[in-house]
Amino acid sequence: MIYRKKGFPEEDDLVFCTVTKIQYNSVFVNLDEYDKQGMIHISEISPGRIRNIRDFVKENKKIVCKVLRINEEKGYIDLSLRRVTETQKRIKISEMQQEQKAEKILEILSKDLNIELKKVYEEVSEKVSSIYPNLNACFEDIANDKFSLEELKIDKRISKNLTELIKQRIKPKKIEINALFFLQSYKPEGVDDIKKILKKVEKDGEVIYEGAGKYKITVTSEDYKKAEKILKKIENNASEYINESGVIGKFIRK
């Protein structure tokens, strides 16, 4: 990780760290995102009694910690390893991996434009950090056409080429939601009625037959609320025809 945030993290923040020194009752780490040092007391390593800290951490190991206390005047940062859940750890690691991909885009831009990487960071990262928590969050909005680098008044050459790179390497995120339709009819024309219902559904979502009168409905969109709205439309339209045709139908959101 090249980019370093200025200042200190906030209490309760999750931070990515590298173990630098292990003592009898404490562990010292570098906060990778801030280039500052922090300390984990033995009581914050793991629940229960600890016979040997090295059973839990090793020098140069990457770990995710929670910020407990900060003394900016003295430069102290107290951290906890045991208060980080497995879910929080996975999310933080995923965020760091995405941020590294965003930084890789800046490295490619630097080579393409033959501009020193440090200058690219100064031009882009510092301005992005004024409104975004990290590069990746900004780049994802650019990929989804929700933000333009022109708003940051970045050098036009850098802005143009960086936007092109982002759109090439970061694909817009898609939200996928699912529901199940159970359809049944005992009427002679029942099969045709069910086909008409499914035809209406296919206008807004994907339909997959799963057997025994069960159909999986999938709606894909770039926005969760929009996907929910489409799914609700499908349910209302299908329900209306179900009532008219006499088909037995049940709609269940997965």
C-alpha positions in Angstrom: 0.0 0.0 0.0 1.5 3.3 -1.1 -1.1 5.9 -0.1 -1.1 6.9 3.6 -3.9 8.7 5.3 -3.1 11.8 7.2 -3.7 12.3 10.9 -5.0 9.5 13.2 -7.8 6.9 12.9 -10.9 7.3 15.0 -11.6 5.2 18.1 -13.5 1.9 17.1 -12.1 2.1 13.6 -10.8 -1.2 12.1 -7.2 -0.8 10.9 -4.9 -3.1 8.8 -1.6 -3.6 10.6 1.8 -5.3 10.3 3.3 -6.9 13.4 6.8 -5.4 13.9 7.8 -6.4 17.5 6.6 -8.9 20.0 7.4 -8.6 23.7 6.3 -10.6 26.8 3.1 -8.7 27.4 2.6 -6.6 24.3 2.7 -6.5 20.5 3.8 -3.5 18.5 2.5 -2.9 15.0 2.6 -0.5 12.1 -0.8 0.8 11.0 -0.4 0.3 7.2 -3.0 2.9 6.2 -1.5 5.7 8.4 2.2 4.8 8.7 2.0 5.1 12.5 2.7 2.7 15.3 0.3 1.1 17.7 0.4 -1.3 20.6 -1.7 -4.3 21.5 -1.6 -5.3 25.2 -1.6 -9.0 25.9 -5.1 -8.8 27.4 -6.4 -7.6 24.0 -4.7 -10.4 22.0 -7.2 -13.2 22.6 -9.9 -14.1 25.2 -8.7 -16.3 28.1 -5.3 -17.0 29.4 -2.3 -16.6 27.1 0.8 -18.6 27.8 2.7 -17.4 24.7 1.8 -14.4 22.6 3.7 -16.0 19.6 0.9 -18.6 19.4 -1.3 -15.9 18.1 0.9 -13.4 16.2 4.2 -13.5 14.3 6.6 -10.7 13.2 5.6 -9.3 9.7 2.2 -10.9 9.9 -0.8 -8.8 8.6 -3.6 -8.5 11.1 -6.8 -6.5 11.5 -7.2 -4.6 14.8 -9.8 -2.3 16.4 -8.7 1.1 17.7 -9.4 1.4 21.4 -7.7 4.6 22.5 -5.7 7.4 20.9 -3.4 10.0 22.5 -2.4 12.3 19.6 -0.2 14.4 21.8 2.0 11.4 22.8 1.4 9.5 19.5 0.0 6.5 21.3 -2.6 4.2 19.7 -3.9 1.3 21.7 -5.4 -1.5 19.7 -7.3 -4.8 20.2 -7.0 -8.0 18.2 -9.6 -10.0 20.1 -12.4 -7.5 19.6 -12.4 -8.0 15.9 -15.0 -10.5 14.7 -14.3 -12.9 11.7 -16.9 -11.0 9.7 -15.3 -7.7 10.4 -11.9 -9.2 9.5 -13.1 -10.5 6.1 -14.8 -7.2 5.2 -11.6 -5.2 6.1 -9.4 -7.5 4.2 -11.7 -7.2 1.2 -11.6 -3.4 1.4 -7.8 -3.4 1.5 -7.7 -5.7 -1.6 -10.0 -3.4 -3.5 -7.9 -0.4 -2.4 -4.8 -2.1 -3.7 -6.5 -2.6 -7.1 -7.4 1.1 -7.2 -3.8 2.0 -6.4 -2.6 -0.3 -9.2 -4.7 1.8 -11.6 -2.7 4.9 -10.5 0.5 3.0 -11.1 -0.6 2.1 -14.6 -1.6 5.7 -15.3 1.8 6.9 -14.1 3.6 4.6 -16.6 1.2 5.5 -19.4 1.6 9.2 -19.0 5.3 9.0 -18.0 4.6 10.9 -14.8 6.2 10.2 -11.5 3.9 8.1 -9.3 4.3 10.4 -6.3 3.0 13.3 -8.4 0.0 11.3 -9.6 -0.8 10.5 -6.0 -0.5 14.1 -5.0 -2.8 15.2 -7.8 -5.4 12.4 -7.3 -5.3 10.9 -3.9 -5.2 14.0 -1.8 -8.1 15.6 -3.7 -10.1 12.3 -3.6 -9.6 12.0 0.2 -11.3 15.3 0.7 -14.7 13.7 -0.1 -14.2 10.0 -0.2 -12.9 7.6 2.5 -10.6 5.9 0.0 -9.7 5.6 -3.7 -11.8 2.6 -4.4 -15.0 4.2 -3.3 -14.4 7.1 -5.6 -13.3 4.8 -8.5 -16.5 2.7 -8.1 -18.7 5.8 -8.4 -16.8 6.8 -11.5 -17.3 3.3 -13.0 -21.0 3.7 -12.3 -21.2 7.2 -13.7 -22.1 8.7 -10.3 -19.1 10.9 -10.1 -16.6 12.8 -12.4 -13.0 13.6 -11.6 -13.7 17.0 -13.2 -15.4 18.0 -10.0 -12.1 17.8 -8.2 -10.4 20.0 -10.7 -7.7 17.4 -11.5 -5.3 18.0 -14.3 -7.4 17.4 -17.5 -4.9 15.0 -19.0 -4.8 12.9 -15.9 -8.5 13.1 -15.4 -9.3 11.9 -18.9 -6.9 9.0 -19.0 -7.7 7.9 -15.4 -11.4 7.9 -16.1 -10.8 5.6 -19.2 -8.6 3.3 -17.1 -11.2 3.1 -14.3 -14.0 2.2 -16.7 -11.8 -0.5 -18.3 -10.7 -2.1 -15.1 -13.7 -1.6 -12.7 -17.0 -3.0 -13.9 -20.2 -1.4 -12.6 -21.6 -3.4 -9.7 -24.8 -5.2 -10.2 -27.4 -6.0 -7.5 -29.2 -9.3 -7.9 -32.3 -10.2 -5.9 -34.5 -13.3 -6.2 -38.0 -14.6 -5.6 -39.9 -17.8 -6.1 -43.1 -18.3 -8.0 -45.2 -21.4 -7.3 -47.8 -21.8 -10.1 -50.4 -24.5 -10.5 -53.6 -24.9 -12.5 -56.1 -27.8 -12.9 -57.9 -26.1 -15.8 -57.6 -27.6 -19.4 -56.0 -24.3 -20.5 -53.9 -24.1 -17.3 -50.5 -24.6 -19.1 -51.2 -21.8 -21.5 -52.3 -19.5 -18.6 -49.0 -20.2 -16.7 -47.0 -19.5 -19.9 -48.8 -16.1 -20.2 -47.9 -15.3 -16.6 -44.3 -16.2 -17.1 -44.2 -14.2 -20.3 -45.2 -11.1 -18.3 -42.6 -11.8 -15.7 -39.8 -12.2 -18.4 -40.3 -8.6 -19.5 -38.6 -7.4 -16.3 -36.7 -10.4 -14.9 -35.1 -13.7 -15.7 -37.2 -16.9 -15.2 -35.7 -20.3 -14.4 -37.9 -23.4 -14.0 -36.9 -25.4 -10.9 -39.4 -28.2 -11.1 -42.8 -29.1 -9.6 -44.4 -25.8 -10.5 -41.6 -23.7 -9.0 -39.9 -20.9 -10.9 -37.0 -18.7 -9.8 -37.3 -15.0 -10.7 -34.1 -13.0 -10.8 -33.9 -9.2 -11.1 -30.6 -7.5 -11.8 -29.9 -3.8 -11.5 -27.2 -1.3 -10.5 -29.3 0.0 -7.6 -30.9 -2.0 -4.8 -34.0 0.1 -4.5 -34.5 0.0 -8.2 -34.2 -3.8 -8.2 -36.8 -4.0 -5.3 -39.1 -1.7 -7.3 -38.9 -4.0 -10.4 -39.5 -7.1 -8.3 -42.6 -5.5 -6.7 -43.9 -4.6 -10.2 -43.4 -8.3 -11.3 -45.3 -9.5 -8.3 -48.2 -7.1 -8.9 -48.5 -7.7 -12.6 -48.3 -11.5 -12.2 -50.8 -11.5 -9.2 -53.3 -9.5 -11.3 -53.2 -12.1 -14.1 -53.3 -15.0 -11.6 -56.5 -13.6 -10.1 -58.0 -13.2 -13.6 -57.1 -16.7 -14.9 -57.8 -18.7 -11.8 -54.2 -20.1 -11.6 -53.1 -21.0 -8.1 -50.0 -18.9 -7.4 -47.7 -18.0 -4.6 -44.9 -15.4 -4.6 -42.1 -15.7 -2.1 -39.2 -13.4 -1.8 -35.9 -15.2 -1.2 
